[in-house]
């Protein structure tokens, strides 16, 4: 089965073609980071308009790169949520129109399930069941994944997601948007031990997380160093290092507890923050001692992309799921646990 995947949930327009026998045939991505950086974060109306401009040229591009005609496509998958409603509607309406005109089924895909399944696109793909850490700008969740669509929530952030915390901490220091890569770059030059930030909610049982107190601690440290205008470049690097270490250690501790609870020997990490090298190192260091294998997607599949949507849609189409009517439905909020299990 050959599936065209479309991702437009936020600030990246992603398109890809996945073949169930040959794998990923082609992919293309346009990031809106430069456009939104001026405003320090995503502007929903600008995001939607840019998806309108970019989507059809990207579809044409991947069709040409994969040497595919419309008659070669067996289904169209699209992100139906969660995300920005206007941005989701651009991708959903385009996907539904293409599916109808080509006479193929369309399948709505949950954005976070796309991230969850992205590591399965790698050559050394993990098998179900496994424990998953979904860590991105909008979500930080720990799940027990028993099979496709059979997910159990173990814990989640009670306030900002880890990615949001990175963005806000970077803004406090004047490092720009997006915060994650900028903090990681500064952290490489940071002095170890000058600042030590707290590890939130690790001194109490359970798997829920909170990053609001960590942001406050970061703000107080920034102000103690003279604020955004008074800090030196070394101050910024030292704060970035301490902040990144606190997030990585907190997520490691929660993952370790989750694995002890589930008994799984595989951890899958996905989402934009999964690209953070220090987080990958910390998980490998600690979980390797537990004989746990850690899997994550290649760097370009950590952020939003069409490949994960094409792949997730292909699995669901093979399992018999499709959207038969022509109604366009998107969900800005959509709990992952509402998905129905699909036979493999």
FENBELQUI-V998394 format. One record per backbone hydrogen bond with DSSP energy under -1.0 kcal/mol. NH is the residue of the N-H (numbers start at 1). CO is the residue of the C=O. E is the energy in kcal/mol with one decimal. If there is no record, write none. Layout:
NH_CO_E / NH_CO_E
This chain:
3_18_-3.0 / 4_75_-2.3 / 5_16_-3.3 / 6_77_-1.9 / 7_14_-2.9 / 13_30_-2.7 / 14_7_-2.6 / 15_28_-2.5 / 16_5_-1.8 / 17_26_-2.5 / 18_3_-2.6 / 19_23_-2.9 / 20_1_-3.0 / 23_19_-2.6 / 25_17_-2.6 / 26_17_-1.2 / 28_15_-2.7 / 30_13_-2.4 / 32_11_-2.5 / 36_32_-2.2 / 37_33_-2.1 / 39_36_-1.6 / 40_37_-1.0 / 41_36_-1.4 / 47_43_-2.3 / 48_44_-2.4 / 49_45_-2.1 / 50_46_-2.1 / 51_47_-2.0 / 52_48_-1.7 / 53_49_-1.6 / 54_50_-2.2 / 55_51_-2.5 / 58_54_-1.9 / 59_55_-2.3 / 60_56_-2.5 / 61_57_-2.0 / 62_58_-2.5 / 63_59_-2.2 / 64_60_-2.0 / 65_61_-2.5 / 66_62_-2.3 / 67_64_-1.0 / 68_63_-3.0 / 72_69_-2.4 / 73_70_-1.4 / 74_2_-3.1 / 76_105_-2.1 / 77_4_-3.2 / 78_107_-1.8 / 79_6_-1.7 / 80_109_-2.3 / 83_332_-1.2 / 84_9_-2.7 / 88_84_-2.9 / 89_85_-2.1 / 90_86_-1.2 / 91_87_-1.4 / 92_88_-2.8 / 93_89_-2.4 / 94_90_-1.7 / 95_91_-2.6 / 96_92_-2.6 / 97_93_-2.0 / 98_94_-2.5 / 99_95_-2.6 / 100_96_-2.2 / 101_97_-2.4 / 102_98_-2.4 / 104_99_-2.2 / 107_76_-2.3 / 109_78_-3.1 / 111_81_-3.4 / 114_110_-2.0 / 115_111_-1.7 / 116_112_-2.6 / 117_113_-2.2 / 120_117_-1.7 / 121_118_-1.9 / 122_119_-1.5 / 130_145_-2.2 / 131_266_-2.4 / 132_143_-2.8 / 133_268_-3.0 / 134_141_-2.7 / 135_270_-2.8 / 136_139_-3.3 / 141_134_-2.4 / 142_155_-3.1 / 143_132_-2.6 / 144_152_-2.5 / 145_130_-2.9 / 146_150_-2.4 / 150_147_-1.9 / 151_149_-1.0 / 152_144_-2.1 / 154_142_-3.2 / 155_142_-1.5 / 157_140_-2.0 / 158_209_-3.5 / 163_136_-1.8 / 165_161_-2.2 / 166_162_-2.2 / 167_163_-2.2 / 168_164_-2.6 / 169_165_-2.5 / 170_166_-2.4 / 171_167_-1.9 / 172_168_-1.9 / 173_169_-1.3 / 175_170_-2.9 / 183_179_-3.0 / 184_180_-2.4 / 185_181_-2.0 / 186_182_-2.1 / 187_183_-2.8 / 188_184_-1.0 / 189_186_-1.8 / 190_187_-1.5 / 194_191_-1.0 / 202_199_-1.2 / 209_156_-2.4 / 215_211_-1.7 / 216_212_-2.0 / 217_213_-2.3 / 218_214_-2.2 / 219_215_-2.6 / 220_216_-2.5 / 221_217_-2.0 / 222_218_-2.6 / 223_219_-2.6 / 224_220_-2.0 / 225_221_-1.1 / 226_223_-1.5 / 227_222_-2.5 / 230_226_-1.1 / 231_227_-1.8 / 236_232_-2.0 / 237_233_-2.1 / 238_234_-2.6 / 239_235_-2.5 / 240_236_-2.7 / 241_237_-2.3 / 242_238_-2.0 / 243_239_-2.7 / 244_240_-2.6 / 245_241_-2.3 / 246_242_-1.9 / 247_243_-2.1 / 248_244_-2.7 / 249_245_-2.6 / 250_246_-2.1 / 251_247_-2.5 / 252_248_-2.2 / 253_249_-2.5 / 254_250_-2.1 / 255_251_-2.4 / 256_252_-2.6 / 257_253_-2.0 / 258_254_-2.3 / 259_255_-2.5 / 260_256_-1.9 / 261_257_-1.9 / 262_258_-2.5 / 263_259_-2.5 / 267_293_-2.8 / 268_131_-2.9 / 269_295_-3.0 / 270_133_-2.3 / 273_135_-1.4 / 274_271_-1.6 / 275_272_-1.5 / 276_273_-2.0 / 280_276_-1.9 / 281_277_-2.5 / 282_278_-2.5 / 283_279_-2.2 / 284_280_-2.3 / 285_281_-2.7 / 286_282_-2.4 / 287_283_-2.6 / 288_284_-1.3 / 290_287_-1.0 / 291_288_-1.4 / 292_287_-2.2 / 293_265_-2.5 / 295_267_-2.9 / 301_298_-1.9 / 302_299_-1.5 / 310_306_-2.6 / 311_307_-2.5 / 312_308_-2.3 / 313_309_-2.6 / 314_310_-2.1 / 315_311_-2.3 / 316_312_-2.0 / 317_313_-2.6 / 318_314_-2.6 / 319_315_-1.2 / 320_317_-1.5 / 321_316_-2.9 / 323_106_-3.3 / 331_80_-3.1 / 338_335_-1.7 / 339_336_-1.7 / 342_148_-2.7
